[in-house]
């Protein structure tokens, strides 16, 4: 459905408000009525747009993920694109740690069939799988690797950093570099030697 500029502005205002309130109060403290008041719409309008609180939270999360994805120039492909996206995600976490922690805790407590698990884990693994196929086409990853295995291990590595951060084992100051390094090292065993060297990585 095509939205008018006014409707787009309203949508952006609502979703930004959701992220701010999640940062301030967490999922349990988020109220549809409070979001409506803070974003300048009626509760009826908000419920017409989003069926419930979970739908609202997921829409706000998807909106943020879309913003981060489009912040990376299309010209950056392959490993360069992986690094740029990892930095964009990590920097957003550093800028908005309370929101990121609220979303991480929702995911860690979710069941496999919950929408947030499908969005962040299932689709995330699929996106990583496609990135690996693209890197194979560019000659950055070897052709003989198990793509599904690498996509899963890549996801495990990334989410492990977030889990360790939420439990205080990684500081916010060191989060970005740790996250980017973890992403690259998850891919390192499957990289071609030339591209591992290009990115300053040492294969065993």
N, C-alpha and C positions, 0 to 999 in steps of 0.2 A: 504494500500500500504506500503510495506517494504522500508524504506529509508536506504541508505548507511550511514556509519559514517560521511562522508563529508556532506551529505545532512542534517543529523541530526544536525551537528554543525552549518550549515548555518541557519536552521530553528530556533535553540535556539538563535542564534545571532540576527536574525530579530525580534523575539518576545521580547527579552530583550530590544532591541532598541525601540520598540513600547512602552513598559511600561515606559522606561526612558523618552521618548519624551512626553508621556501623563503626566508624573509627571511635566515636565518642562513647557509645553505649553497648557495642557488641550486638550480636544477633538477638539475644534475649531482650535487650532494651529497645530494639527497633519497633516502632509503632506506625502503622499505616496512617493513623490520624495525625501523628506528629509530622510525618513526611509531607502529608497534604498541606498542613498549616505552614510548614517551613518553606515549601516550594510554591506557595500561593495558588493552590488549586483546592477544589472542594473534595472531601472524602469520596463522594459519589463519583466524581470524575476520575479519581485515582483508581477506584475499584473497577470502573469501566475499562480503564486502560490495562490494569494488571489484576488478575483474579485474586491474588493473595500475597502475603508477605514473601513467600518463597519465590514466586514469579517475579516480584519486584527486585529482590536481591539478585536473582540470576540475570535479569535484564541489565542491572547496573554493572554486574561483573562482566557480562559479554560486551557491553559498551566500552568498558575500560580495556579489555583485551583487544578489541577492534582498534581503539585509539593507539595502543602500543604497537600493534602490527603495522599500522599505516605510518607510524613515526620512523620506520626503517626504510631508507631509500630503496626503490625497486632495483636500482643498479647494483646493490650489494647482494650477490648471489653466493651460493655454496657456503663454505666455512666463514667467509667474511660476513655473510648475512646471519649465520648462526651466532657469531660473536656479537654483532650489532643488536640482534634481538635479545640475547642473554643480558647484555648491558642495559637495554631499555627496561626489561622486566625487573632486573635487580635494582636499578636506580629508582624505579617506581616504588618498590618495597622499602627502600631506604627513606624515600620522601614521605611515604604513607605507612609506617610500620604497624600502626594499630589496625588499620583497615586490612592490611595483608595478613596480619595474625588472625583476625576474625575470620577471614575467608579460609585460611589454612586449617583452623580448628574445625570449621564447618566440614571441610573435606575429610579431615582425619577421623571425624565422628560419623561420616556418612556411610550408608550401605552401598553396595556395588550398583544397585539400581537407582539410587537417588540422582536427580538431575545434575547436581553439582559434580558428582563423580563422573557422570557421562561427559560433562563439559570439560573438566580439567584433566581427567585421566584418560578416558577412552578416546576422546577426540584429540587429546594431546599426544597420545601414542601414535595415532594415525597421522598427525601432522609431522611428527618426528620421522615416521617411516617414509613419508613423501620427501622430506628434506634429505634423507640418506640416499634415496633413489636419484634425486637431483644432483647430489654430490658425486654419485657414481658416474652420472652422465658427464660431469665436469672433470672427471679423472681425479677427484680428491679422495674418494673412498674406493677400496678395492672391490672388484666385481665378484669375488669368491666368498664374501661374508654373508652371514645369516642376517638379513635385513630386519626381520621381526625381532630377533634376539637383541640386536643393537638398539632398536627403537625402544624396547622395554628397559634395557640397561641404562640408556640415556635418561629416560624418565625417572628411573630409580635414583640415579645420581643427583638429578636436579631437585627432586622432592626430598631427598635425604638432607641436602643443605638447608632447605626451608624447615624441615623437622628439627634439625639440630639448632637452628637459630631460634625457633619458638621455644625451645627448652633451655636456652641460655648458653649453649656450647659454642656458638659463633656470635661475635658481637656485630652490631649494626655497622660499625666502622669498617670491618673486614668482610662484610657480606658480599659486596659486589664482586671483588676479585675472587673470593672463594667460589661464588656461584659460577662465574665465567670459567674459571679453571676446572671446576667439576664437569661442566658441559664438555669442554674440550677433551679432558682426560677420559671421559666415557666413550668418546669417538676414536681416541688415539689408536687403539689396537687395529682398527679397520682402515685407518688412513693410509694413503700411499706415502712412501718415505719422503718423496719430494715435498708434499704439502705439509707433512708433519714438521719438516725442517723449516719451511716457510713461516710457520707460526711459532717457531722457537720451541718445539716439542721434541722429546727424545724417545724413540721407540726402543724397547728391549730387544 
